[in-house]
Amino acid sequence: MKRLVIVVATIAMLFSAAHAADWNFYGSARVSTFYENAEISGSDTNNFDMGLQGNSRIGARVQVSDELSGRFEYGASDGNVNLRHLYGIMTVPIM
């Protein structure tokens, strides 16, 4: 029973800290566009192509307090989504 109370108290502290955190979201959707005019077999051909670049990303920097911060970032490469950054920093004062 004590273990359950400790786990619930810890989860409650984490949720209250995350709610009061400063979230700074960012993102970058990079696209490519190409226009080509070519003569093929005696006739003009116009091609227009658009696509999503492989270096698009979205993420956030989170500042909970002066002692606790973190960051996550997801990116796209070759049509797949991958985790680029996921870390937290906790500064403990030395006495």
Protein Blocks (a to p, Z undefined) as FASTA:
>chain_A
ZZmmmmmmmmmmmmmmmmmpccddddddddddddddddeehiacddddddddfkbccddd
ddfblmbccddddddeehiacdfbdcdddddddZZ
